[in-house]
Amino acid sequence: MNTFQFVSTRGDTQKVDAPQAVFQGLAPDGGLFVPERLPNLGLDLAQIHKTSYRDLTRKILKPWLPGYTSDAIDSVVSNGYGSGTFDYPELTPIKSFGTRHFIELFHGPTLAFKDLALSLLPHLLVEGRHLMGISKNTIILAATSGDTGSAALTGFANVPETQIIVFYPNKGISPIQKKQMTCQTGGNIFVCAVDGNFDDAQTLVKNLFSSEKMKAHLAECNGSFSTANSMNIGRLVPQMVYYFHAYGQLVKCGAIPAGTPVNIVVPSGNFGNILASWYAREAGLPVNKFIAASNKNRALTDFFSTGTYDANRDFHRTCSPSMDILVSSNLERLVYHLSGNDSKLIAKLMADLKKNRRYEVPQELKTILQHDFSAGFADDAECCREIGAYYEKTGYVMDPHTAVASRVLSKYREKTGDHTPALIAATASPFKFTSTVFQALFGDCGGKSDFELIHELSHQTGLKIPHQIDGIEKWRPLHSDLCHPTDAAKYVRNAISRGEH
Ligand SMILES: *Cc1c(COP(=O)(O)O)cnc(C)c1O
């Protein structure tokens, strides 16, 4: 296979290989690193199920991340997906009900899909630094809508020559998500609540990256920034694996003959997970439609129907907080690829977004986007009805994000009559959002806290409490920092100097 490099979506950055792209996180011109061409992996779809999840990961990462040696990838996978990290040997088991197939992506350390990529990212970074001969302190910046934070902290805790700083919205994440983050141990981690929402946190991270003052400060202390958000290409590549793996499972159990297309439904926020499934299709996975599901923050839904991305809208706090996002960063990558790598266009659209909080793609591009993608939304009431109704029908318990996807799939099927077998990304454990789930299933929570409801939910449904959060009510918070977005630079400088000791 011919090798390739990574370029910036905005065209004003030197090409780099994969270790550099992971190391830098964001391109210096403010764009996102993308492969200059999309490799087809030529996997034999009838045979995928004979390959273990870990071997499949090696098979996909090696050609997709040129610049890493084969040995380096082997060690990334063995260290990141060591035994005991995930609850199942197949990492992401499938639960099928008719033509709906839930890929359960939440059996890792923090009970959300981000564990699949964030268990590998620290190792990609360390191996990459080693290959490049760079000895520098890497400061990982991450904004989180709830789940990236704990998954990134768990992955990066105590990784040598690395500090991690996580910013989370002060209001809006679930009590269990908050506890997971604020109780994380590790000598190199910093957790800070931000007065604002996820978009404020993501914007402050992007601004820190481009700040000249910060660059000078980093140079002084031999440090450099990278990011654990899905803006980092190292997040997206591991996420391609579970779509191939799930497809193999469907072939194995006879749900589909090898080679037939499926639909893929993803509860979407920053658009990273669904983009990984699109990369999987470019790499050879047969997909008919990608269905992006949103909650009441429906900027994506409107974008796919009108061709205008408009972040000038009210922000809603919903019961699926990890999707409470108005600016979906990874859309930039999709639009880049579908425009035929038109970096001039992307630079212009992103300048529009920055200036006016909106951009509009050309008509031909809108048609191309609509050919592959469909998008829909479900509000909190629909989401809760879906959790309750699906449990009644099947006994299956969904978390609110998965329920949004399931409801949006029903609406899509009603509207289009397209009943192609669907893979639904089940992105979080219902035990992370107990008050919403309990209420949807059994009505009143009787004034019980999210922590008490962990036991109630287990008792009433017969589901086992995940060992990852067993006893969480007794964990002692270690982090209580809070800052305003305008003080973030100061916070980061302090964290860096504390990390040097
Ligand atoms: C992060 C997250 C999402 C959104 O994923 P994106 O890749 O940002 O689109 C959906 N559900 C859960 C549970 C999440 O943690």
Ligand as a Chemical Component Dictionary entry (heavy atoms), coordinates in Angstrom:
data_LIG
# 
_chem_comp.id                   LIG 
_chem_comp.type                 NON-POLYMER 
_chem_comp.pdbx_formal_charge   0 
_chem_comp.three_letter_code    LIG 
# 
loop_
_chem_comp_atom.comp_id 
_chem_comp_atom.atom_id 
_chem_comp_atom.alt_atom_id 
_chem_comp_atom.type_symbol 
_chem_comp_atom.charge 
_chem_comp_atom.model_Cartn_x 
_chem_comp_atom.model_Cartn_y 
_chem_comp_atom.model_Cartn_z 
_chem_comp_atom.pdbx_ordinal 
LIG C1 C1 C 0 -18.971 12.079 23.287 1  
LIG C2 C2 C 0 -20.277 11.384 23.307 2  
LIG C3 C3 C 0 -21.155 11.459 22.221 3  
LIG C4 C4 C 0 -20.860 12.307 21.010 4  
LIG O1 O1 O 0 -19.791 11.783 20.256 5  
LIG P1 P1 P 0 -19.042 12.706 19.156 6  
LIG O2 O2 O 0 -17.915 11.884 18.681 7  
LIG O3 O3 O 0 -18.594 13.924 19.908 8  
LIG O4 O4 O 0 -20.037 13.028 18.113 9  
LIG C5 C5 C 0 -22.322 10.713 22.267 10 
LIG N1 N1 N 0 -22.627 9.952  23.339 11 
LIG C6 C6 C 0 -21.810 9.874  24.415 12 
LIG C7 C7 C 0 -22.221 9.043  25.573 13 
LIG C8 C8 C 0 -20.612 10.574 24.434 14 
LIG O5 O5 O 0 -19.803 10.489 25.493 15 
# 
loop_
_chem_comp_bond.comp_id 
_chem_comp_bond.atom_id_1 
_chem_comp_bond.atom_id_2 
_chem_comp_bond.value_order 
_chem_comp_bond.pdbx_ordinal 
LIG C1 C2 SING 1  
LIG C2 C3 SING 2  
LIG C2 C8 DOUB 3  
LIG C3 C4 SING 4  
LIG C3 C5 DOUB 5  
LIG C4 O1 SING 6  
LIG O1 P1 SING 7  
LIG P1 O2 DOUB 8  
LIG P1 O3 SING 9  
LIG P1 O4 SING 10 
LIG C5 N1 SING 11 
LIG N1 C6 DOUB 12 
LIG C6 C7 SING 13 
LIG C6 C8 SING 14 
LIG C8 O5 SING 15 
# 
